[in-house]
Structures are given as structure tokens and as C-alpha cells.
Amino acid sequence: MSENNIIAQVENILTKKYCFSADEAIETVNQCNGLGEALVPLDLPEKDFYMRILQHLHLFYNSEFMFFNNRTSKALKSYQKLQTAISETQTLFPDSYARLRYDIDRHVLRIDARIQEARAKIAVSEEDVVQAEVLYVETINRYNTELEIEQNNNDYDHYFNSLSNIFQTTGQLYYLRGKAYKNRSDLYQALRNLKKARFLGQANIEPFLETTRENIISLTLEKLENQAESLFTDGLIASEAEYYENAKNKYQKSAQLYRSLKHIHKSVEYELQEEIQFSSYYEATAKNFMIQDDNEQAALQFSFATQTLRKVLEKLPSEALKQNFEPQIIYFEGMQLFCQAVTEYDNMIPEAMTHFEEAQRKLEEAQTKAKELENAPLLKSCVDALNKLNSYQEIAGLMFQQEENES
């Protein structure tokens, strides 16, 4: 290999496109090793300068190799060592440096950006979000400085590489913010920037994109879950205050949210919650009909509530969980019989007394189980229902007894 050819190859490494992967970086390191061996025996006026440049390139691509392999702390120390060494070379060989000034300066700026990015990654690993944010912003600023000199020199090969690093680092910054502050908008910004970085050639972006998508889905699920739970709580409060029209609207919206959650992420929990919300909806609707003295419709709604909760029971994985729902089903059955009996009472049908008694047994059974489970809301519902039922029984008993006497 001729002297001119060796020098040309050294300069070619200095001016070549940056690597996007650890494999490319180690390949360049090996190339530097080979050129270094070839340069040692030569007697050239600028031999010391080129030996230094080759050493710098070797150290730079070795640092890149560690950086791509996430050996961040070692990469950081290596970049810092290289930064000092290049500064010495600029001082020792001013004339030779002047001739290759642009490409050396470009590397200096890239090294500075890498140092900031490595520090940012270390801050992330240490969960120091504030420091990591500051360092990522500094990293982006460094890449932008490099981008400007590349654009000014019409060096678009390196320009697009710097641009890809800006997009990638911006994506990392938004991802950090989105995850730390649970902000989906930031995560969407991260996705957009990471996709641009991938388009411009950045490697190994896909796992990061997938992680970002997973975080967006997770935050979406969390947001919808919180909304659904809040609506259910509002429904319970409205039911307690006997604002049943308002309560059933809350339960219906909560059920719709759980249906949306189920479509985003298939889960037995979401299926069960959807059914539970609908059972609450039917209960509130039934009690609203009772207020309107439409006990026939109320009985039908309590029947729907019973059927819905039975579906839940079939899907529950353990007997312990099933025991928590059984008293509620018994209560609904009791209320269905109660409403049926009131309808029969209104129509002077004697079977009302039998159904009042059956309803009483069901409600007393539900009351006993509610006590055992310390289910205060259900216990109150049972007590209130039994008080109303007893009033009906007394009046119905007198009425039907009188009819028997008259006949």
C-alpha cells in the first residue's frame, strides 16, 4: 500500500459517514488498527499528525461501539478522554489541523453532543428526571450546532445524520417527560420524532417505538379506568340520594367506558366491570320506576339486573369472589318479587300475599349475608326494602282478610 494511499484512507475515515450501529463502528475500529500498523514504518513529514488523527478515530469509533451497546458510563469516559486528546492535537499541529479543520471540528461537536447524551442516559438510569431533561435539551442544542456547520458546508451526508440524532434525542426527551409525568401528548410527540429518526437511518428504534406505544396504551387505559371508576362512584352517590335518573346515566357511561377498555385491551376484569355497571344501571332504572309507581316495569328491570349479575358469577374465577356477589343477586330477586307483589296488590290479586312473603324471605337472606360480608350499602338497601315491604304486608293483609270476610 503506497504512502499516499494510506493517508487518503485515513482522511477517508475522517470524512466518511457516521455509523448507525455497533457492528459498523467495530468494523471501522478494525480498519483503523490496520492503517495504524501500515503507518508506523513510514517516514512522512506529517506522520505524527496522522498517527494522532488515526488514534482519535480509533478511540471515537470505539466509544461509538460502547455507546451503541449501552455501555454508557465507559463510553462517556472514552469520549471525555478523546475530547482532551483532540484539543492537544489542535494545539500541537496548527497547520495540519487547519487543512482538515472542518472535519475535525465536526467530530469535536459530535463528541460534545455524545458526552451530553451519555450523561442524560446515565441520569435516566438513576431516575433523575430533571437532570436528564436538562441534559437531553443540551444534547439537542449540540446536535443543532453540528447541523448548522454541516449545512453551511453543504455536507448533507453528515447533515442528515445529525438531523436523525436530533429526532432521536427529541423522541427520548418527550418519552422521558411522557412517562415521568404520565402525559400522553408527550408520548405521541416521542413517537413522531422516533419515526422520523428511523426514516433517516437510526438503527434499533423499533423496540423503543414499541415501548412508547405500550406506555401510550397504558396511560390511555389508566385514564379511562379512572373516568369509569369516577362515574361509578358518582352513580353510587346519586343512588344514595335517590337521584336514580342521574345515577343510571352515570352507570351507563361507566359501562360504555369499560366496553371501550375491553376493545383496547382484552381483559376479563373489563368484561366483569361492564356487566357490573349494567346491573347497577338496571337497579337504578328499577328504583326510578318504583318512585313512579310503575312496579311492573321495576320488576322487569330487577330481573335484568339479576340476569346480568349471574353472567358475572359465571365468569368469576374463585368461589370466594362469587360469595360477594350472591347476596346482591338474592336482593335483586327479592326486589323483583316485591315489585311483582305490589303490582298484584294494586290489581287486587290475592297471590300478592304469597309473593310478599317470598320477597321477605329473599330480602332477609340477603340482609343476613350482607351482615356477614360487612356490605353496608347492600345491608341498608335490604333494611329499607324490608321496611317498605312490611308496610305493604300489613295493609294487604287487612285488605285481603276483609275481602274474605265479605265473601
LINKADA-V956854 format. One record per pair of residues at least 12 apart in sequence whose ideal C-beta (glycine too) atoms are under 10 Angstrom apart, sorted by the first residue. I is the first residue (numbers start at 1). J is the second residue. D is the distance in Angstrom with one decimal. If there is no record, write none. Layout:
I;J;D
I;J;D
//
This chain:
1;34;9.5
1;35;8.8
1;38;5.6
1;39;9.8
1;42;9.8
2;42;9.8
3;38;9.4
3;39;8.9
3;42;5.6
3;43;8.8
3;44;6.2
3;47;9.4
4;44;9.8
5;38;9.1
6;34;9.9
6;35;6.2
6;36;9.8
6;38;5.3
6;39;5.8
6;42;6.9
6;44;8.8
6;50;8.2
6;54;9.6
7;35;9.4
7;39;8.4
7;42;9.0
7;44;7.5
7;46;7.9
7;47;9.4
7;50;6.2
7;53;9.9
9;31;7.9
9;32;9.8
9;34;9.1
9;35;5.7
9;38;8.6
9;39;9.7
9;54;9.6
10;31;9.8
10;32;8.5
10;35;5.8
10;36;9.2
10;38;9.7
10;39;7.4
10;49;9.9
10;50;5.4
10;51;9.2
10;53;6.2
10;54;5.5
10;57;7.6
10;100;9.9
11;50;8.5
11;53;8.3
11;99;9.8
11;100;7.1
11;103;8.1
12;31;9.5
12;35;9.7
13;28;6.5
13;31;6.6
13;32;6.6
13;35;7.5
13;53;8.7
13;54;7.8
13;57;5.2
13;58;9.2
13;60;9.5
13;61;8.3
13;103;10.0
14;50;9.8
14;53;6.4
14;54;9.1
14;56;8.8
14;57;6.4
14;60;9.7
14;100;6.5
14;103;4.9
14;104;7.4
14;106;9.2
14;107;7.5
15;100;8.6
15;102;9.1
15;103;5.3
15;106;9.1
15;155;8.9
15;157;9.0
15;158;8.9
16;28;7.8
16;31;9.7
16;57;9.5
16;103;9.6
16;157;8.6
16;158;9.5
17;157;5.2
17;158;7.0
17;160;9.1
17;161;6.5
17;201;9.2
18;60;9.6
18;61;9.4
18;64;7.8
18;106;9.6
18;107;9.4
18;110;7.2
18;157;8.7
18;158;6.8
18;161;4.8
18;162;8.5
18;164;9.3
18;165;8.7
18;201;9.7
19;60;9.9
19;61;6.9
19;64;5.9
19;65;8.5
19;68;7.8
19;161;9.3
19;203;9.2
20;64;9.6
20;68;8.3
20;161;8.0
20;164;8.2
20;200;9.5
20;201;5.5
20;202;6.2
20;203;4.6
20;204;8.7
21;64;9.2
21;65;9.3
21;68;5.9
21;69;9.7
21;201;9.9
21;202;9.5
21;203;4.7
21;204;7.4
22;61;10.0
22;64;7.8
22;65;5.1
22;66;8.3
22;67;8.4
22;68;3.9
22;69;5.1
22;70;9.5
22;71;9.7
22;203;8.9
22;204;9.2
23;65;8.8
23;68;8.6
23;203;9.2
24;61;8.6
24;64;8.5
24;65;9.0
24;68;8.7
24;203;8.8
25;60;8.9
25;61;4.7
25;62;7.5
25;63;8.5
25;64;4.2
25;65;4.1
25;66;8.7
25;67;8.2
25;68;6.2
25;69;9.1
26;61;7.6
26;62;8.0
26;64;9.0
26;65;5.1
26;68;9.3
26;69;9.5
27;61;8.6
27;65;9.6
28;57;7.5
28;58;8.5
28;60;8.8
28;61;4.4
28;62;9.1
28;64;8.2
28;65;8.8
29;57;8.7
29;58;5.9
29;59;9.0
29;60;9.2
29;61;4.8
29;62;5.2
29;63;9.8
29;64;8.7
29;65;6.5
30;58;9.6
30;61;9.4
31;54;9.8
31;57;8.9
31;58;9.2
31;61;8.7
32;53;9.8
32;54;5.7
32;55;8.1
32;56;9.4
32;57;5.4
32;58;4.0
32;59;9.0
32;60;9.1
32;61;6.9
32;62;8.7
33;54;9.2
33;58;7.0
35;50;9.0
35;51;9.9
35;54;5.9
35;57;8.9
35;58;9.1
36;50;9.7
36;51;7.3
36;54;5.3
36;55;7.6
36;57;9.6
36;58;7.1
38;54;9.9
39;51;6.0
39;54;6.5
45;96;9.4
46;93;7.8
46;95;9.0
46;96;5.5
46;99;9.2
48;89;9.5
48;92;8.3
48;93;7.6
48;96;9.1
49;89;7.4
49;92;8.1
49;93;4.5
49;95;8.9
49;96;4.2
49;97;7.9
49;99;9.6
49;100;9.1
50;93;9.6
50;96;8.2
50;100;9.9
52;85;7.6
52;86;8.7
52;88;8.3
52;89;4.9
52;92;7.8
52;93;7.4
52;96;9.2
52;97;9.9
53;86;9.1
53;89;7.2
53;93;9.0
53;96;8.5
53;97;9.3
53;100;7.6
53;103;9.6
53;104;7.8
53;107;9.7
55;82;9.2
55;85;7.3
55;89;9.0
56;82;6.2
56;83;9.9
56;85;6.1
56;86;5.6
56;89;6.9
56;104;8.4
56;107;7.5
56;108;9.9
56;111;9.4
57;82;9.5
57;107;8.2
58;82;9.6
59;78;6.3
59;79;8.6
59;81;6.9
59;82;4.7
59;85;7.1
59;86;9.3
59;111;9.7
60;78;8.6
60;79;8.1
60;82;5.9
60;85;10.0
60;86;8.9
60;107;6.4
60;110;8.1
60;111;6.9
60;114;9.0
62;74;9.7
62;75;8.9
62;78;6.5
62;82;9.1
63;75;5.2
63;76;8.6
63;77;8.8
63;78;4.0
63;79;5.0
63;80;9.4
63;81;8.6
63;82;6.3
63;111;7.9
63;114;7.1
63;115;9.7
63;118;9.0
64;78;9.2
64;79;9.1
64;110;9.3
64;111;10.0
64;114;7.8
65;78;9.4
66;78;6.3
66;79;9.2
66;118;9.4
67;79;7.9
67;114;6.4
67;117;8.1
67;118;6.7
67;121;8.9
68;203;8.0
68;204;7.9
70;121;7.9
70;125;9.5
70;204;9.9
71;118;9.9
72;117;8.9
72;118;5.1
72;119;8.8
72;120;9.4
72;121;4.8
72;122;5.7
72;124;9.4
72;125;7.5
73;118;7.8
73;119;9.9
73;121;9.2
73;122;6.4
73;125;9.1
74;118;9.5
75;114;7.4
75;115;9.2
75;117;9.5
75;118;5.6
75;121;9.1
75;122;10.0
76;114;8.3
76;115;6.4
76;116;9.8
76;117;9.2
76;118;4.0
76;119;6.6
76;121;8.7
76;122;7.0
77;115;9.9
77;118;9.1
78;111;9.7
78;114;9.5
78;115;10.0
78;118;9.4
79;110;9.3
79;111;5.3
79;112;8.5
79;113;9.5
79;114;5.1
79;115;4.9
79;116;9.8
79;117;9.5
79;118;6.6
79;119;10.0
80;111;8.6
80;114;9.9
80;115;6.3
80;118;9.1
82;107;8.7
82;108;9.3
82;111;5.9
82;114;9.4
82;115;9.5
83;107;9.9
83;108;7.3
83;111;5.3
83;112;7.1
83;114;9.5
83;115;7.0
86;104;6.9
86;105;9.5
86;107;7.2
86;108;5.9
86;111;7.4
87;108;8.2
89;104;8.0
90;104;7.2
90;105;9.0
90;108;8.4
102;149;7.5
102;150;9.1
102;152;9.5
102;153;5.8
102;155;7.8
103;153;9.5
103;155;8.9
103;158;8.9
105;146;9.1
105;149;7.0
106;146;6.4
106;149;6.6
106;150;6.7
106;153;8.5
106;155;7.6
106;158;6.4
106;162;9.0
107;146;9.4
107;158;9.9
108;146;9.2
109;142;6.5
109;143;8.3
109;144;9.9
109;145;5.8
109;146;4.1
109;147;9.2
109;148;9.5
109;149;7.1
109;150;9.1
109;162;8.7
110;142;8.3
110;143;8.3
110;146;6.0
110;158;8.6
110;161;8.9
110;162;7.9
110;165;8.6
111;142;9.4
112;138;9.3
112;139;9.3
112;141;9.9
112;142;5.2
112;143;9.6
112;145;8.3
112;146;8.4
113;138;8.7
113;139;5.7
113;140;8.5
113;141;8.6
113;142;3.6
113;143;5.0
113;144;9.1
113;145;8.1
113;146;6.4
113;162;8.3
113;165;7.1
113;166;9.4
113;169;8.3
114;139;8.3
114;142;8.5
114;143;9.6
114;165;9.1
115;135;9.6
115;138;9.5
115;139;8.8
115;142;8.4
116;134;9.5
116;135;5.5
116;136;8.0
116;137;9.0
116;138;4.6
116;139;4.1
116;140;8.8
116;141;8.2
116;142;5.6
116;143;9.1
116;169;9.0
117;135;7.5
117;136;7.5
117;138;8.9
117;139;4.4
117;140;9.2
117;142;8.2
117;143;8.6
117;165;8.2
117;168;9.3
117;169;6.3
117;172;8.4
118;135;8.9
118;139;9.0
119;131;8.2
119;132;8.6
119;134;9.5
119;135;4.9
119;136;9.5
119;138;8.4
119;139;8.4
120;132;5.1
120;133;8.3
120;134;8.3
120;135;3.6
120;136;4.7
120;137;8.9
120;138;7.9
120;139;5.8
120;140;9.9
120;169;8.0
120;172;7.5
120;173;8.3
120;176;8.5
121;135;8.6
121;136;9.2
121;139;9.6
121;172;8.3
122;135;8.7
123;135;5.8
123;136;8.8
123;176;9.3
124;136;8.7
124;172;8.2
124;175;9.6
124;176;6.4
124;179;9.8
124;180;9.7
127;180;9.0
129;176;6.5
129;177;8.1
129;179;8.9
129;180;4.6
129;181;8.5
130;180;9.2
132;172;8.9
132;173;8.4
132;176;5.8
132;177;9.6
132;180;8.8
133;173;6.7
133;176;6.4
133;177;6.8
133;180;8.5
135;169;9.9
135;173;9.4
136;169;5.9
136;170;8.0
136;171;9.9
136;172;6.1
136;173;4.0
136;174;9.2
136;175;9.8
136;176;6.8
136;177;9.3
137;169;9.1
137;170;9.5
137;173;6.9
138;169;9.9
139;165;8.4
139;166;8.9
139;168;9.9
139;169;5.0
139;170;9.3
139;172;8.6
139;173;8.3
140;165;8.8
140;166;5.9
140;167;9.7
140;168;9.9
140;169;5.3
140;170;6.0
140;172;9.6
140;173;7.1
141;166;9.7
142;162;9.5
142;165;9.4
142;166;9.7
142;169;9.3
143;161;9.5
143;162;5.2
143;163;8.1
143;164;9.4
143;165;5.0
143;166;4.7
143;167;9.5
143;168;9.3
143;169;6.6
143;170;9.3
144;162;8.0
144;163;9.5
144;165;9.9
144;166;6.5
145;162;9.2
146;158;7.8
146;159;8.8
146;161;9.1
146;162;4.9
146;163;9.9
146;165;8.5
146;166;9.3
147;159;6.2
147;160;9.4
147;161;9.4
147;162;4.3
147;163;6.2
147;165;8.9
147;166;6.8
148;162;9.1
149;162;9.4
150;162;6.0
150;163;9.1
151;163;9.6
160;200;5.6
160;201;7.6
161;200;7.7
161;201;7.4
161;202;9.0
162;200;9.7
163;196;8.4
163;197;8.7
163;200;6.1
164;196;7.8
164;197;5.0
164;198;8.5
164;199;8.2
164;200;3.5
164;201;5.7
164;202;4.9
164;203;10.0
164;205;9.6
165;197;7.6
165;200;8.9
165;202;7.5
166;193;8.4
166;196;9.0
166;197;8.2
166;200;9.5
167;192;8.8
167;193;4.7
167;194;7.2
167;195;8.4
167;196;4.2
167;197;3.9
167;198;8.6
167;199;8.4
167;200;6.7
167;202;7.6
167;205;9.6
168;193;7.3
168;194;6.7
168;196;8.6
168;197;3.8
168;198;8.6
168;200;8.8
168;202;5.1
168;205;7.2
168;208;8.6
169;193;8.4
169;197;8.5
170;189;7.9
170;190;8.1
170;192;9.2
170;193;4.4
170;194;8.7
170;196;8.8
170;197;8.4
171;187;9.9
171;189;7.9
171;190;4.7
171;191;7.5
171;192;7.8
171;193;3.7
171;194;3.8
171;195;8.3
171;196;8.1
171;197;6.2
171;198;9.5
171;202;9.3
171;205;8.3
171;208;7.5
171;209;8.7
171;212;7.8
172;190;7.5
172;193;8.5
172;194;8.2
172;197;9.5
172;208;8.0
172;212;9.9
173;186;8.7
173;189;8.9
173;190;7.9
173;193;8.5
174;186;4.7
174;187;7.0
174;188;8.3
174;189;4.2
174;190;3.8
174;191;8.5
174;192;8.5
174;193;6.5
174;194;8.8
174;212;8.8
175;187;6.6
175;189;8.8
175;190;4.0
175;191;8.7
175;193;9.0
175;194;7.8
175;208;7.5
175;209;9.9
175;211;8.0
175;212;5.6
175;215;7.7
176;190;8.4
177;189;8.5
177;190;8.3
178;190;5.9
178;191;9.5
178;212;7.8
178;215;6.7
178;216;8.0
178;219;7.8
179;211;9.1
179;212;8.7
179;215;5.7
179;218;9.5
179;219;8.8
182;215;9.1
182;218;9.2
182;219;5.7
182;222;7.5
182;223;8.7
183;219;7.9
184;215;8.5
184;216;5.7
184;217;9.7
184;218;9.7
184;219;5.0
184;220;6.6
184;222;9.8
184;223;7.6
185;216;10.0
186;212;10.0
186;215;9.9
186;216;9.9
186;219;10.0
187;211;10.0
187;212;5.7
187;213;8.5
187;214;9.8
187;215;5.6
187;216;4.8
187;217;9.8
187;218;9.6
187;219;7.0
187;220;9.7
188;212;8.8
188;216;6.8
189;212;9.9
190;208;8.6
190;209;8.8
190;211;9.7
190;212;5.2
190;213;9.9
190;215;8.7
190;216;8.9
191;208;9.7
191;209;6.7
191;212;5.4
191;213;7.0
191;215;9.9
191;216;7.4
193;212;10.0
194;206;9.3
194;208;6.1
194;209;5.4
194;211;10.0
194;212;6.7
195;209;7.1
195;212;9.9
197;209;9.6
217;264;6.6
217;265;6.8
218;265;9.1
220;260;9.4
220;261;8.8
220;264;6.6
220;265;9.0
221;260;9.7
221;261;6.1
221;264;6.4
221;265;5.9
221;267;9.0
221;270;9.0
223;257;9.7
224;257;5.3
224;258;8.2
224;260;6.2
224;261;5.2
224;264;7.7
224;265;9.8
224;270;9.5
225;257;8.0
225;258;8.5
225;261;6.7
225;269;9.6
225;270;8.8
225;273;8.8
226;257;9.6
227;253;8.4
227;254;8.1
227;257;5.7
227;260;9.8
227;261;9.8
228;253;8.2
228;254;4.7
228;255;8.2
228;256;8.6
228;257;4.0
228;258;5.5
228;259;9.7
228;260;8.8
228;261;7.2
228;270;9.1
228;273;7.1
228;274;9.2
228;277;7.6
229;254;7.8
229;257;9.2
229;258;9.8
229;273;9.0
230;250;9.0
230;253;10.0
230;254;8.4
230;257;9.7
231;249;9.0
231;250;4.8
231;251;7.5
231;252;8.9
231;253;5.1
231;254;4.0
231;255;9.0
231;256;9.2
231;257;7.0
231;258;9.9
231;277;8.3
232;250;7.1
232;251;6.9
232;253;9.3
232;254;4.7
232;255;9.1
232;257;9.4
232;258;9.3
232;273;8.4
232;276;8.3
232;277;6.4
232;280;7.3
233;250;8.5
233;254;9.1
234;246;8.1
234;247;8.1
234;249;9.4
234;250;4.7
234;251;9.2
234;253;9.2
234;254;8.6
235;247;4.7
235;248;7.6
235;249;8.1
235;250;3.5
235;251;4.5
235;252;8.9
235;253;8.7
235;254;6.6
235;277;8.1
235;280;6.2
235;281;8.2
235;283;9.9
235;284;7.0
236;250;8.5
236;251;9.0
236;280;8.0
236;284;9.8
236;377;7.4
237;250;8.7
238;250;6.2
238;251;9.1
238;284;7.9
239;251;8.6
239;280;7.7
239;283;7.7
239;284;5.7
239;287;7.5
239;288;10.0
239;377;8.7
239;381;9.2
240;377;7.8
240;380;8.6
240;381;9.9
242;284;9.8
242;287;7.5
242;288;9.1
242;291;7.5
243;284;9.1
243;288;9.2
244;283;8.8
244;284;4.6
244;285;7.3
244;286;8.5
244;287;4.9
244;288;3.8
244;289;8.8
244;290;8.7
244;291;6.9
244;292;9.8
245;284;8.0
245;285;8.9
245;288;5.7
245;291;9.3
246;284;8.7
246;288;9.7
247;280;7.8
247;281;8.4
247;283;8.7
247;284;4.2
247;285;9.1
247;287;8.4
247;288;8.3
248;280;8.2
248;281;5.1
248;282;8.3
248;283;8.5
248;284;3.9
248;285;5.1
248;286;9.4
248;287;9.0
248;288;6.7
248;301;9.5
249;281;8.7
249;284;8.8
250;277;9.0
250;280;8.8
250;281;8.8
250;284;8.5
251;276;9.1
251;277;5.1
251;278;7.4
251;279;8.6
251;280;4.4
251;281;3.9
251;282;8.6
251;283;8.4
251;284;6.1
251;285;8.9
252;277;7.5
252;278;8.0
252;280;9.4
252;281;5.2
252;284;9.2
252;285;9.4
253;277;8.7
253;281;9.6
254;273;8.1
254;274;8.7
254;276;9.0
254;277;4.5
254;278;9.3
254;280;8.1
254;281;8.5
255;273;8.1
255;274;5.2
255;275;8.2
255;276;8.4
255;277;3.6
255;278;5.1
255;279;9.4
255;280;8.4
255;281;6.5
256;274;8.5
256;277;8.5
256;278;10.0
257;270;9.4
257;273;9.1
257;274;8.8
257;277;8.5
258;270;5.2
258;271;8.0
258;272;8.7
258;273;4.5
258;274;4.0
258;275;8.7
258;276;8.5
258;277;6.1
258;278;9.3
259;271;9.1
259;273;9.5
259;274;5.4
259;277;9.2
259;278;9.7
260;274;9.6
261;273;8.0
261;274;8.3
262;274;6.5
268;315;6.2
268;316;9.0
268;317;7.9
269;315;10.0
271;311;9.1
271;312;8.7
271;315;6.7
272;311;9.0
272;312;5.5
272;313;9.8
272;315;6.0
272;316;7.3
272;317;10.0
272;321;9.4
272;325;9.7
273;312;9.2
274;308;9.6
274;312;9.5
275;307;9.9
275;308;5.4
275;309;7.3
275;310;9.5
275;311;5.4
275;312;4.7
275;313;9.7
275;314;9.9
275;315;8.0
276;308;8.1
276;309;7.6
276;311;10.0
276;312;6.2
276;325;8.6
276;328;9.4
277;308;9.3
278;304;8.2
278;305;8.2
278;307;9.9
278;308;5.1
278;309;9.2
278;311;9.3
278;312;9.6
279;304;8.1
279;305;4.7
279;306;8.2
279;307;8.8
279;308;4.2
279;309;4.8
279;310;9.5
279;311;8.9
279;312;7.3
279;325;9.2
279;328;7.7
279;329;9.0
279;332;7.8
280;305;8.0
280;308;9.2
280;309;9.7
280;328;9.8
281;301;8.9
281;304;8.9
281;305;8.3
281;308;8.7
282;300;9.1
282;301;4.9
282;302;7.1
282;303;8.4
282;304;4.3
282;305;3.8
282;306;8.6
282;307;8.8
282;308;6.4
282;309;9.3
282;332;8.3
283;298;10.0
283;301;7.4
283;302;7.2
283;304;9.2
283;305;5.0
283;306;9.8
283;308;9.6
283;309;9.6
283;328;8.9
283;331;9.0
283;332;7.1
283;335;8.1
283;381;8.9
284;301;8.7
284;305;9.4
285;297;8.3
285;298;8.2
285;300;9.4
285;301;4.7
285;302;9.3
285;304;8.3
285;305;8.6
286;298;4.4
286;299;7.7
286;300;7.9
286;301;3.5
286;302;4.7
286;303;8.9
286;304;8.2
286;305;6.7
286;332;8.5
286;335;6.9
286;336;8.3
286;339;7.3
287;301;8.5
287;302;9.1
287;335;8.5
287;339;9.9
287;381;9.4
287;385;10.0
288;301;8.5
289;301;6.3
289;302;9.4
289;339;8.1
290;302;9.4
290;335;8.6
290;338;9.0
290;339;6.7
290;342;8.3
290;385;9.9
290;388;9.0
293;342;8.6
293;343;9.8
293;346;8.2
294;339;9.2
294;343;9.1
295;338;8.2
295;339;4.2
295;340;7.5
295;341;8.5
295;342;4.3
295;343;4.7
295;344;9.3
295;345;8.9
295;346;7.4
296;339;7.3
296;340;8.0
296;342;9.0
296;343;4.9
296;344;9.9
296;346;9.1
296;347;9.7
297;339;8.5
297;343;9.5
298;335;7.8
298;336;8.4
298;338;8.8
298;339;4.3
298;340;9.2
298;342;8.4
298;343;8.7
299;335;8.0
299;336;5.0
299;337;8.0
299;338;8.2
299;339;3.7
299;340;4.8
299;341;9.1
299;342;8.5
299;343;6.8
299;355;9.9
300;336;8.3
300;339;8.5
300;340;9.6
301;332;9.4
301;335;9.3
301;336;8.7
301;339;8.6
302;331;9.0
302;332;5.1
302;333;7.7
302;334;8.7
302;335;4.6
302;336;3.9
302;337;8.7
302;338;8.4
302;339;6.3
302;340;9.1
303;332;7.9
303;333;8.7
303;335;9.7
303;336;5.3
303;339;9.4
303;340;9.4
304;332;9.0
304;336;9.6
305;328;8.6
305;329;8.5
305;331;9.2
305;332;4.7
305;333;9.5
305;335;8.3
305;336;8.4
306;328;9.1
306;329;5.8
306;330;9.1
306;331;9.2
306;332;4.3
306;333;5.7
306;334;10.0
306;335;9.0
306;336;6.6
307;329;9.5
307;332;9.1
308;329;9.6
308;332;9.1
309;325;5.9
309;326;8.9
309;328;6.0
309;329;5.0
309;331;9.8
309;332;6.8
310;325;9.0
310;326;10.0
310;329;6.5
310;332;9.6
312;325;6.1
312;328;9.5
312;329;9.1
313;325;5.7
313;326;7.3
313;328;9.8
313;329;7.1
323;369;8.1
323;372;9.1
323;373;7.4
324;369;9.5
324;373;6.3
324;375;7.8
324;378;9.9
326;365;9.7
326;366;8.8
326;369;6.9
326;373;9.4
327;365;7.9
327;366;4.9
327;367;8.4
327;368;8.4
327;369;3.8
327;370;5.2
327;371;9.4
327;372;8.4
327;373;6.5
327;375;6.6
327;378;6.0
327;379;9.2
327;382;8.5
328;366;7.5
328;369;9.2
328;370;8.6
328;373;10.0
328;375;8.1
328;377;9.8
328;378;6.1
328;381;9.1
329;362;9.8
329;366;8.5
330;361;9.6
330;362;5.6
330;363;8.0
330;364;9.6
330;365;5.4
330;366;4.2
330;367;9.3
330;368;9.6
330;369;7.0
330;370;9.3
330;378;9.7
330;382;9.3
331;362;7.5
331;363;6.7
331;365;8.9
331;366;4.0
331;367;8.4
331;369;9.0
331;370;7.9
331;375;9.8
331;378;6.2
331;379;9.9
331;381;6.4
331;382;6.2
331;385;7.7
332;362;9.0
332;366;8.7
333;358;9.1
333;359;8.5
333;362;5.2
333;363;9.1
333;365;9.4
333;366;8.4
334;358;8.1
334;359;5.0
334;360;7.8
334;361;7.8
334;362;3.1
334;363;4.0
334;364;8.3
334;365;7.7
334;366;6.0
334;367;9.3
334;381;10.0
334;382;7.9
334;385;7.0
334;386;9.0
334;389;8.6
335;359;7.4
335;362;8.3
335;363;7.6
335;366;9.2
335;381;8.5
335;382;9.5
335;385;6.3
335;389;9.5
336;355;9.5
336;359;8.1
336;362;8.7
337;354;9.4
337;355;5.1
337;356;7.9
337;357;9.1
337;358;5.0
337;359;3.8
337;360;8.8
337;361;9.0
337;362;6.2
337;363;8.7
337;389;9.5
338;355;7.8
338;356;7.3
338;358;9.1
338;359;4.1
338;360;8.4
338;362;8.4
338;363;7.3
338;385;6.5
338;386;9.3
338;388;7.8
338;389;5.6
338;392;8.0
339;355;9.3
339;359;8.5
340;352;8.3
340;355;5.4
340;356;9.5
340;358;9.2
340;359;8.0
341;353;7.8
341;354;8.0
341;355;3.7
341;356;4.5
341;357;8.7
341;358;8.0
341;359;5.9
341;360;9.5
341;389;8.1
341;392;7.2
341;393;8.9
341;396;7.9
342;355;8.9
342;356;8.5
342;359;9.4
342;388;9.1
342;389;9.0
342;392;6.3
342;396;9.0
343;355;9.2
344;356;8.9
344;396;9.0
345;392;6.5
345;393;9.6
345;395;8.2
345;396;5.1
345;399;7.9
345;400;8.8
348;396;9.9
348;399;8.0
348;400;8.5
348;403;7.8
349;400;9.6
350;396;9.2
350;399;9.8
350;400;5.6
350;403;7.9
350;404;8.8
352;392;8.3
352;393;9.4
352;396;5.7
352;397;10.0
352;399;9.3
352;400;7.6
353;392;9.8
353;393;7.6
353;396;6.0
353;397;6.8
353;399;9.7
353;400;6.0
353;401;9.7
356;389;6.3
356;390;9.1
356;392;6.3
356;393;5.0
356;396;6.4
356;397;8.7
357;389;9.6
357;393;7.9
359;385;8.2
359;386;9.1
359;389;6.0
359;392;9.4
359;393;9.4
360;385;9.4
360;386;6.9
360;389;5.8
360;390;7.9
360;393;7.3
362;382;9.5
362;385;9.7
363;381;8.9
363;382;5.3
363;383;9.0
363;384;9.8
363;385;5.3
363;386;5.3
363;388;10.0
363;389;6.8
364;382;7.7
364;386;7.0
364;389;9.9
365;382;9.2
366;378;6.9
366;379;8.8
366;381;8.4
366;382;5.2
366;385;8.8
366;386;9.6
367;379;6.4
367;380;9.8
367;381;9.1
367;382;3.8
367;383;6.8
367;385;8.9
367;386;6.9
368;382;8.9
369;382;9.2
370;382;5.9
370;383;9.3
//
